[in-house]
Amino acid sequence: MSKVNVYENELAQGPVIARVEYNSHLDFWNGSDWTDGGLGTHLGITKLRDGRYVLIHGTQWEGQRDWAEVVSDERALQAILSTGNDHLLDDKRFKPLRELAERQLVKELEH
């Protein structure tokens, strides 16, 4: 696997604060390809040792590089939920996100 530079924000500028293993754990099947919803792009997630979550942005486009950004717990949770990869919340690294989901998501009215 390859290492990806992590930046403090979504601009992918400034100092590199960490390097993480590339993954595309947030991709979903769109009927013909694994993708994050964009053409030739992918999305992964990981957690740094200091507890911060990182979204990994992958690309298949020539001349572009994979990169990663530190995100809030809320944004990490939304990335997991919006891509339908809820099973990741069972991973011990993402236990705080599962607990956040249990607190924040509105429950369905029971019959």
N, CA, C and O atoms as a DFTB+ gen file, in Angstrom:
444 C
 N C O
     1  1       0.839      -1.189       0.000
     2  2       0.000       0.000       0.000
     3  2       0.876       1.242       0.000
     4  3       2.045       1.206       0.384
     5  1       0.288       2.321      -0.434
     6  2       1.038       3.569      -0.495
     7  2       0.632       4.490       0.650
     8  3      -0.462       4.378       1.203
     9  1       1.521       5.387       0.984
    10  2       1.269       6.375       2.029
    11  2       0.706       7.640       1.395
    12  3       1.059       8.002       0.272
    13  1      -0.170       8.298       2.131
    14  2      -0.828       9.514       1.672
    15  2      -0.525      10.626       2.665
    16  3      -0.584      10.412       3.876
    17  1      -0.202      11.808       2.159
    18  2       0.042      12.963       3.017
    19  2      -1.264      13.456       3.629
    20  3      -2.291      13.527       2.954
    21  1      -1.211      13.796       4.921
    22  2      -2.366      14.325       5.645
    23  2      -2.116      15.800       5.938
    24  3      -1.045      16.192       6.401
    25  1      -3.142      16.608       5.652
    26  2      -3.095      18.041       5.903
    27  2      -4.166      18.406       6.931
    28  3      -5.104      17.640       7.155
    29  1      -4.026      19.557       7.544
    30  2      -4.977      20.021       8.561
    31  2      -6.342      20.371       7.986
    32  3      -7.330      20.391       8.720
    33  1      -6.416      20.650       6.668
    34  2      -7.685      21.119       6.112
    35  2      -7.893      20.590       4.701
    36  3      -7.038      19.908       4.136
    37  1      -9.049      20.923       4.152
    38  2      -9.441      20.416       2.831
    39  2      -8.732      21.087       1.664
    40  3      -8.941      20.691       0.518
    41  1      -7.910      22.078       1.919
    42  2      -7.187      22.739       0.834
    43  2      -5.930      21.978       0.422
    44  3      -5.322      22.282      -0.604
    45  1      -5.544      20.986       1.226
    46  2      -4.337      20.195       0.959
    47  2      -3.135      21.097       0.775
    48  3      -2.299      20.878      -0.102
    49  1      -3.062      22.111       1.614
    50  2      -1.943      23.043       1.599
    51  2      -1.348      23.122       2.990
    52  3      -1.948      22.670       3.965
    53  1      -0.186      23.688       3.068
    54  2       0.469      23.826       4.362
    55  2       1.299      22.613       4.678
    56  3       1.564      21.782       3.809
    57  1       1.715      22.510       5.936
    58  2       2.591      21.404       6.294
    59  2       1.870      20.056       6.312
    60  3       0.680      19.977       6.616
    61  1       2.601      19.021       5.988
    62  2       2.102      17.652       6.111
    63  2       2.192      17.309       7.600
    64  3       3.269      17.389       8.191
    65  1       1.062      16.927       8.206
    66  2       1.061      16.642       9.645
    67  2       1.137      15.150       9.963
    68  3       1.414      14.765      11.099
    69  1       0.888      14.305       8.944
    70  2       0.948      12.847       9.142
    71  2       0.987      12.195       7.771
    72  3       0.771      12.843       6.747
    73  1       1.269      10.895       7.774
    74  2       1.179      10.074       6.566
    75  2       0.425       8.819       6.961
    76  3       0.742       8.193       7.973
    77  1      -0.580       8.444       6.162
    78  2      -1.415       7.285       6.461
    79  2      -1.453       6.346       5.260
    80  3      -1.170       6.739       4.128
    81  1      -1.807       5.105       5.536
    82  2      -1.975       4.122       4.470
    83  2      -3.218       4.464       3.655
    84  3      -4.274       4.761       4.214
    85  1      -3.087       4.420       2.338
    86  2      -4.221       4.659       1.452
    87  2      -5.270       3.571       1.655
    88  3      -4.935       2.394       1.789
    89  1      -6.540       3.968       1.678
    90  2      -7.645       3.014       1.604
    91  2      -8.822       3.716       0.946
    92  3      -8.869       4.945       0.879
    93  1      -9.762       2.932       0.467
    94  2     -10.985       3.470      -0.140
    95  2     -12.202       2.831       0.529
    96  3     -13.153       2.430      -0.142
    97  1     -12.160       2.741       1.855
    98  2     -13.209       2.075       2.635
    99  2     -14.580       2.734       2.527
   100  3     -15.583       2.105       2.862
   101  1     -14.649       3.973       2.073
   102  2     -15.940       4.658       1.972
   103  2     -16.522       4.624       0.563
   104  3     -17.570       5.221       0.314
   105  1     -15.861       3.938      -0.355
   106  2     -16.418       3.787      -1.696
   107  2     -17.676       2.920      -1.639
   108  3     -17.867       2.142      -0.705
   109  1     -18.520       3.068      -2.642
   110  2     -19.704       2.231      -2.774
   111  2     -19.848       1.823      -4.235
   112  3     -19.297       2.468      -5.127
   113  1     -20.588       0.757      -4.469
   114  2     -20.794       0.241      -5.812
   115  2     -21.906       1.041      -6.482
   116  3     -23.026       1.084      -5.973
   117  1     -21.612       1.675      -7.618
   118  2     -22.615       2.493      -8.313
   119  2     -23.289       1.743      -9.463
   120  3     -24.013       2.337     -10.261
   121  1     -23.049       0.462      -9.536
   122  2     -23.626      -0.348     -10.606
   123  2     -22.610      -0.782     -11.630
   124  3     -22.820      -1.761     -12.346
   125  1     -21.488      -0.050     -11.706
   126  2     -20.441      -0.445     -12.644
   127  2     -19.030      -0.267     -12.074
   128  3     -18.084      -0.878     -12.571
   129  1     -18.882       0.559     -11.042
   130  2     -17.561       0.812     -10.463
   131  2     -17.670       1.074      -8.965
   132  3     -18.733       1.430      -8.454
   133  1     -16.547       0.889      -8.272
   134  2     -16.431       1.340      -6.883
   135  2     -15.979       2.790      -6.931
   136  3     -14.985       3.113      -7.582
   137  1     -16.708       3.668      -6.241
   138  2     -16.461       5.105      -6.330
   139  2     -16.941       5.806      -5.070
   140  3     -17.634       5.211      -4.245
   141  1     -16.575       7.057      -4.928
   142  2     -17.131       7.879      -3.849
   143  2     -18.255       8.752      -4.391
   144  3     -18.756       9.626      -3.683
   145  1     -18.650       8.528      -5.624
   146  2     -19.695       9.307      -6.269
   147  2     -19.170      10.151      -7.410
   148  3     -19.944      10.605      -8.254
   149  1     -17.863      10.366      -7.447
   150  2     -17.253      11.133      -8.524
   151  2     -16.624      10.208      -9.545
   152  3     -16.430       9.021      -9.282
   153  1     -16.312      10.738     -10.686
   154  2     -15.685       9.957     -11.746
   155  2     -14.191       9.811     -11.464
   156  3     -13.460      10.801     -11.440
   157  1     -13.744       8.579     -11.252
   158  2     -12.324       8.316     -11.015
   159  2     -11.816       8.768      -9.657
   160  3     -10.611       8.933      -9.464
   161  1     -12.735       8.970      -8.711
   162  2     -12.321       9.391      -7.375
   163  2     -12.780       8.382      -6.334
   164  3     -13.741       7.642      -6.544
   165  1     -12.081       8.367      -5.218
   166  2     -12.336       7.397      -4.156
   167  2     -12.212       8.083      -2.808
   168  3     -11.613       9.152      -2.693
   169  1     -12.793       7.448      -1.775
   170  2     -12.778       8.044      -0.448
   171  2     -12.519       6.974       0.597
   172  3     -13.140       5.912       0.589
   173  1     -11.598       7.268       1.492
   174  2     -11.282       6.368       2.586
   175  2     -11.326       7.110       3.905
   176  3     -11.502       8.328       3.948
   177  1     -11.164       6.357       4.976
   178  2     -11.178       6.945       6.310
   179  2     -10.223       6.179       7.209
   180  3     -10.049       4.969       7.064
   181  1      -9.614       6.891       8.128
   182  2      -8.769       6.265       9.138
   183  2      -8.747       7.162      10.355
   184  3      -9.372       8.222      10.374
   185  1      -8.029       6.731      11.363
   186  2      -7.931       7.485      12.610
   187  2      -6.469       7.593      12.999
   188  3      -5.728       6.611      12.945
   189  1      -6.057       8.789      13.391
   190  2      -4.690       9.002      13.862
   191  2      -4.570       8.559      15.320
   192  3      -5.573       8.455      16.026
   193  1      -3.363       8.303      15.760
   194  2      -3.132       7.884      17.141
   195  2      -3.596       8.913      18.156
   196  3      -3.917       8.563      19.292
   197  1      -3.637      10.187      17.756
   198  2      -4.079      11.226      18.692
   199  2      -5.600      11.354      18.749
   200  3      -6.121      12.226      19.443
   201  1      -6.324      10.480      18.013
   202  2      -7.778      10.447      18.088
   203  2      -8.506      11.183      16.982
   204  3      -9.730      11.085      16.884
   205  1      -7.791      11.915      16.149
   206  2      -8.450      12.651      15.066
   207  2      -8.726      11.731      13.878
   208  3      -7.970      10.803      13.592
   209  1      -9.835      12.022      13.199
   210  2     -10.222      11.247      12.021
   211  2      -9.708      11.922      10.757
   212  3      -9.570      13.143      10.690
   213  1      -9.430      11.091       9.758
   214  2      -8.850      11.556       8.505
   215  2      -9.652      10.970       7.349
   216  3      -9.882       9.762       7.289
   217  1     -10.076      11.842       6.431
   218  2     -10.666      11.387       5.172
   219  2      -9.567      11.352       4.123
   220  3      -8.797      12.302       3.980
   221  1      -9.504      10.249       3.394
   222  2      -8.481      10.035       2.377
   223  2      -9.135      10.171       1.004
   224  3     -10.076       9.448       0.676
   225  1      -8.628      11.099       0.217
   226  2      -9.173      11.369      -1.112
   227  2      -8.252      10.751      -2.163
   228  3      -7.105      11.166      -2.331
   229  1      -8.781       9.753      -2.864
   230  2      -8.007       9.082      -3.895
   231  2      -8.448       9.508      -5.277
   232  3      -9.593       9.911      -5.477
   233  1      -7.546       9.418      -6.219
   234  2      -7.860       9.794      -7.600
   235  2      -7.175       8.848      -8.577
   236  3      -6.086       8.334      -8.319
   237  1      -7.835       8.637      -9.690
   238  2      -7.251       7.857     -10.774
   239  2      -6.792       8.776     -11.904
   240  3      -6.326       8.301     -12.940
   241  1      -6.920      10.083     -11.712
   242  2      -6.597      11.039     -12.763
   243  2      -5.099      11.295     -12.834
   244  3      -4.440      11.555     -11.827
   245  1      -4.581      11.215     -14.056
   246  2      -3.160      11.471     -14.288
   247  2      -2.829      12.908     -13.898
   248  3      -3.562      13.842     -14.223
   249  1      -1.717      13.062     -13.198
   250  2      -1.278      14.388     -12.778
   251  2      -1.845      14.835     -11.446
   252  3      -1.432      15.867     -10.916
   253  1      -2.793      14.071     -10.888
   254  2      -3.339      14.398      -9.575
   255  2      -2.827      13.394      -8.554
   256  3      -2.527      12.248      -8.890
   257  1      -2.730      13.832      -7.314
   258  2      -2.205      12.971      -6.247
   259  2      -3.284      12.700      -5.200
   260  3      -4.176      13.518      -4.975
   261  1      -3.180      11.544      -4.575
   262  2      -4.024      11.242      -3.431
   263  2      -3.621      12.168      -2.288
   264  3      -2.456      12.553      -2.188
   265  1      -4.565      12.528      -1.432
   266  2      -4.281      13.379      -0.289
   267  2      -5.302      13.085       0.804
   268  3      -6.301      12.407       0.561
   269  1      -5.053      13.589       1.992
   270  2      -5.953      13.336       3.111
   271  2      -6.070      14.586       3.964
   272  3      -5.188      15.445       3.973
   273  1      -7.183      14.665       4.682
   274  2      -7.442      15.818       5.538
   275  2      -7.989      15.372       6.889
   276  3      -8.717      14.384       6.981
   277  1      -7.634      16.105       7.925
   278  2      -8.208      15.907       9.248
   279  2      -9.616      16.490       9.227
   280  3      -9.833      17.589       8.716
   281  1     -10.577      15.745       9.790
   282  2     -11.962      16.211       9.824
   283  2     -12.531      16.066      11.236
   284  3     -11.983      15.345      12.070
   285  1     -13.623      16.756      11.482
   286  2     -14.305      16.651      12.771
   287  2     -14.961      15.279      12.907
   288  3     -15.165      14.578      11.916
   289  1     -15.285      14.907      14.129
   290  2     -15.994      13.654      14.355
   291  2     -17.316      13.640      13.594
   292  3     -17.695      12.620      13.019
   293  1     -18.013      14.766      13.591
   294  2     -19.302      14.853      12.902
   295  2     -19.148      14.622      11.400
   296  3     -19.951      13.916      10.789
   297  1     -18.121      15.217      10.812
   298  2     -17.921      15.028       9.365
   299  2     -17.518      13.589       9.059
   300  3     -17.958      13.033       8.053
   301  1     -16.692      12.975       9.902
   302  2     -16.311      11.576       9.709
   303  2     -17.540      10.680       9.775
   304  3     -17.705       9.783       8.949
   305  1     -18.404      10.925      10.762
   306  2     -19.629      10.138      10.886
   307  2     -20.505      10.312       9.660
   308  3     -21.013       9.325       9.127
   309  1     -20.693      11.532       9.201
   310  2     -21.530      11.771       8.027
   311  2     -20.961      11.098       6.778
   312  3     -21.718      10.618       5.934
   313  1     -19.640      11.061       6.656
   314  2     -19.017      10.387       5.508
   315  2     -19.340       8.901       5.532
   316  3     -19.638       8.313       4.492
   317  1     -19.284       8.296       6.697
   318  2     -19.612       6.867       6.822
   319  2     -21.084       6.626       6.508
   320  3     -21.415       5.736       5.724
   321  1     -21.968       7.415       7.116
   322  2     -23.404       7.208       6.938
   323  2     -23.846       7.499       5.504
   324  3     -24.628       6.739       4.933
   325  1     -23.356       8.579       4.923
   326  2     -23.822       8.975       3.584
   327  2     -23.357       8.029       2.484
   328  3     -23.962       7.980       1.413
   329  1     -22.295       7.282       2.736
   330  2     -21.833       6.316       1.734
   331  2     -22.400       4.917       1.990
   332  3     -22.129       3.987       1.231
   333  1     -23.182       4.770       3.052
   334  2     -23.803       3.477       3.345
   335  2     -22.851       2.449       3.917
   336  3     -23.132       1.251       3.872
   337  1     -21.729       2.898       4.456
   338  2     -20.733       1.986       5.010
   339  2     -20.850       1.907       6.536
   340  3     -19.852       1.973       7.253
   341  1     -22.090       1.765       7.014
   342  2     -22.383       1.735       8.449
   343  2     -21.612       0.632       9.183
   344  3     -21.348       0.758      10.379
   345  1     -21.252      -0.440       8.483
   346  2     -20.519      -1.538       9.110
   347  2     -19.193      -1.066       9.712
   348  3     -18.668      -1.703      10.625
   349  1     -18.648       0.044       9.206
   350  2     -17.394       0.568       9.757
   351  2     -17.557       1.006      11.208
   352  3     -16.581       1.048      11.957
   353  1     -18.789       1.334      11.612
   354  2     -19.032       1.759      12.990
   355  2     -18.834       0.613      13.977
   356  3     -18.755       0.851      15.182
   357  1     -18.752      -0.619      13.493
   358  2     -18.476      -1.770      14.352
   359  2     -16.988      -1.944      14.629
   360  3     -16.609      -2.699      15.524
   361  1     -16.143      -1.253      13.869
   362  2     -14.689      -1.294      14.056
   363  2     -14.348      -0.525      15.335
   364  3     -14.862       0.573      15.549
   365  1     -13.497      -1.084      16.174
   366  2     -13.183      -0.436      17.459
   367  2     -12.592       0.961      17.281
   368  3     -12.749       1.809      18.159
   369  1     -11.910       1.217      16.151
   370  2     -11.358       2.560      15.910
   371  2     -12.454       3.607      15.800
   372  3     -12.237       4.779      16.105
   373  1     -13.638       3.176      15.359
   374  2     -14.732       4.104      15.104
   375  2     -15.824       4.050      16.170
   376  3     -16.918       4.574      15.962
   377  1     -15.531       3.412      17.325
   378  2     -16.508       3.320      18.416
   379  2     -17.027       4.695      18.838
   380  3     -18.229       4.836      19.064
   381  1     -16.160       5.727      18.956
   382  2     -16.691       7.056      19.309
   383  2     -17.692       7.584      18.285
   384  3     -18.615       8.316      18.643
   385  1     -17.521       7.224      17.030
   386  2     -18.464       7.662      15.999
   387  2     -19.791       6.925      16.131
   388  3     -20.850       7.507      15.896
   389  1     -19.742       5.646      16.505
   390  2     -20.978       4.891      16.736
   391  2     -21.746       5.517      17.899
   392  3     -22.965       5.675      17.836
   393  1     -21.021       5.872      18.959
   394  2     -21.655       6.506      20.111
   395  2     -22.234       7.873      19.734
   396  3     -23.309       8.240      20.208
   397  1     -21.535       8.619      18.894
   398  2     -22.028       9.907      18.412
   399  2     -23.317       9.713      17.612
   400  3     -24.268      10.478      17.771
   401  1     -23.348       8.707      16.765
   402  2     -24.544       8.408      15.966
   403  2     -25.717       8.062      16.879
   404  3     -26.841       8.507      16.644
   405  1     -25.460       7.273      17.914
   406  2     -26.533       6.895      18.837
   407  2     -27.107       8.113      19.553
   408  3     -28.302       8.147      19.850
   409  1     -26.278       9.107      19.833
   410  2     -26.731      10.331      20.514
   411  2     -27.426      11.304      19.568
   412  3     -28.391      11.962      19.955
   413  1     -26.939      11.401      18.328
   414  2     -27.398      12.469      17.446
   415  2     -28.504      12.083      16.471
   416  3     -29.332      12.921      16.115
   417  1     -28.527      10.830      16.038
   418  2     -29.528      10.458      15.034
   419  2     -30.910      10.365      15.649
   420  3     -31.083       9.790      16.723
   421  1     -31.889      10.929      14.969
   422  2     -33.263      10.896      15.422
   423  2     -33.802       9.481      15.217
   424  3     -33.647       8.896      14.145
   425  1     -34.424       8.950      16.240
   426  2     -34.952       7.591      16.185
   427  2     -36.278       7.556      15.418
   428  3     -37.052       8.514      15.437
   429  1     -36.513       6.448      14.757
   430  2     -37.760       6.232      14.034
   431  2     -38.886       5.959      15.036
   432  3     -38.666       5.297      16.050
   433  1     -40.074       6.461      14.758
   434  2     -41.234       6.214      15.588
   435  2     -41.646       4.756      15.436
   436  3     -41.849       4.267      14.324
   437  1     -41.766       4.077      16.560
   438  2     -42.135       2.659      16.509
   439  2     -43.638       2.526      16.336
   440  3     -44.401       3.401      16.747
   441  1     -44.062       1.417      15.721
   442  2     -45.493       1.171      15.461
   443  2     -46.178       0.719      16.712
   444  3     -47.382       0.463      16.698
